[in-house]
């Protein structure tokens, strides 16, 4: 679980999380230069983890099942999200 771990980390550009299944509140919020996230086992995101990730344009999350409230809100650069197992979308997730 990650919660506010890289909040406002403006120099972070890539993240590789091969074993992480949950990303919690504000984990990468305002990481404005983040362009790549690899999280093949990610099943759930919660409040604001990608808020302000303006440079993140694509996400492939094959195991994602839950997009929590405001999960991807504020990820204004996000153009494509692949999440074939997504089954729960809370309010304002996007």
C-alpha positions as CSV (number, residue, x, y, z in Angstrom):
1,X,0.0,0.0,0.0
2,X,1.2,3.5,-0.8
3,X,-0.3,6.6,0.7
4,X,1.1,10.1,0.0
5,X,4.5,8.4,-0.6
6,X,5.5,10.4,-3.6
7,X,3.1,13.4,-3.1
8,X,4.5,16.5,-4.8
9,X,7.6,14.7,-6.1
10,X,8.1,16.9,-9.1
11,X,11.2,15.1,-10.4
12,X,9.7,11.6,-10.5
13,X,9.2,10.4,-14.1
14,X,8.8,6.6,-14.0
15,X,7.4,4.2,-11.4
16,X,7.7,0.4,-11.4
17,X,5.6,-1.4,-8.9
18,X,5.6,-5.1,-9.8
19,X,4.1,-6.4,-6.5
20,X,1.8,-3.5,-5.4
21,X,-1.9,-4.3,-5.3
22,X,-3.3,-1.1,-3.7
23,X,-2.4,2.6,-4.1
24,X,-4.0,4.8,-1.5
25,X,-4.6,8.5,-1.0
26,X,-2.4,11.0,-2.8
27,X,0.4,8.5,-3.5
28,X,1.6,10.3,-6.7
29,X,-0.5,13.5,-6.6
30,X,1.2,16.4,-8.1
31,X,4.0,14.3,-9.6
32,X,3.7,16.5,-12.6
33,X,6.5,14.9,-14.6
34,X,5.4,11.3,-14.1
35,X,5.1,9.8,-17.6
36,X,5.2,6.0,-16.9
37,X,3.6,3.7,-14.3
38,X,4.0,0.0,-14.4
39,X,1.8,-1.8,-11.8
40,X,0.8,-5.1,-13.3
41,X,-0.8,-6.5,-10.1
42,X,-2.6,-3.3,-9.1
43,X,-6.2,-4.1,-8.1
44,X,-7.4,-0.8,-6.4
45,X,-6.7,2.9,-6.3
46,X,-8.3,5.2,-3.7
47,X,-8.6,9.0,-3.2
48,X,-6.5,11.2,-5.5
49,X,-3.5,8.9,-6.2
50,X,-2.9,10.4,-9.6
51,X,-4.2,14.0,-9.1
52,X,-2.0,16.5,-10.9
53,X,-0.1,13.9,-13.0
54,X,-0.3,16.1,-16.1
55,X,2.3,14.2,-18.1
56,X,0.8,10.8,-17.6
57,X,-1.0,10.0,-20.8
58,X,-1.5,6.2,-20.8
59,X,-2.0,3.5,-18.1
60,X,-2.2,-0.2,-18.6
61,X,-3.6,-1.8,-15.4
62,X,-4.6,-5.3,-16.3
63,X,-5.7,-6.3,-12.8
64,X,-7.4,-3.1,-11.7
65,X,-10.9,-3.8,-10.3
66,X,-11.6,-0.7,-8.2
67,X,-11.3,3.0,-9.1
68,X,-12.0,4.8,-5.8
69,X,-13.5,8.2,-5.3
70,X,-11.3,10.7,-7.2
71,X,-8.9,7.9,-8.2
72,X,-7.9,9.4,-11.5
73,X,-9.5,12.9,-11.1
74,X,-7.0,15.6,-12.0
75,X,-4.9,13.4,-14.2
76,X,-5.7,15.8,-17.0
77,X,-3.1,14.3,-19.4
78,X,-4.6,10.8,-19.3
79,X,-5.8,9.9,-22.8
80,X,-6.0,6.1,-22.5
81,X,-6.6,3.7,-19.6
82,X,-6.7,0.0,-20.2
83,X,-8.3,-1.8,-17.2
84,X,-10.2,-4.8,-18.5
85,X,-11.2,-6.1,-15.0
86,X,-12.5,-2.7,-13.8
87,X,-15.8,-3.4,-12.1
88,X,-16.2,-0.8,-9.4
89,X,-16.1,2.9,-10.2
90,X,-16.8,5.3,-7.3
91,X,-18.0,8.9,-7.7
92,X,-15.7,11.3,-9.5
93,X,-13.2,8.6,-10.2
94,X,-12.4,10.3,-13.5
